[in-house]
Amino acid sequence: QTQEFVLNTPTLTSMKWWPSSMATSTHCVLYAQLILDGKEHGLHVFFLQLRDENLQPLPGIEVGDLGAKAGENEVDIGYLRLKDVRVPRRHMLEKRQHVSPDGAYVKHDLGGGANNDKAAYLTMMTARVNLVAGAAVFLSKGATIAVRYNAVREQGFKDTGKGQTYRAAENKIIDYQ
């Protein structure tokens, strides 16, 4: 009747974690579970305004910053929580389906059958693969630094007998047993 969707993220797992530019964005594209008359229709994409003209979050919208991260701290990463946020019906992206004014769910036939349903997840999956690939790069850099450091750093005297001077030979950390 209102020609609107109501968006909620009632649990920690339903909140949106790690979206970039959350502290400064005025709008976003949001993946959310579509439920009509108690029936789940899967993930759908919505265009959502986050802030007003004074850059304050709109009613029902909580945004925040995740703080310091283990790398790329210059990138603004945050979270998004929604409580009874109303979105116009026409703000659901409608390439693959739409909801008619009377509330009927209509799936579009774009050809290709079931593969079209999987295409909607491609963007999210690509982002997740890139996160893992980026982590692998940082892990390899860290491991290289650690091995190189341990190959040259000396600690602990080779001869632990009495009368040793502080200038006596020491063990390389990598050779420690």
Order of alpha helices (4+ residues) and beta strands (2+ residues): beta-beta-beta-beta-beta-beta-beta-beta-beta-alpha-alpha-beta-beta
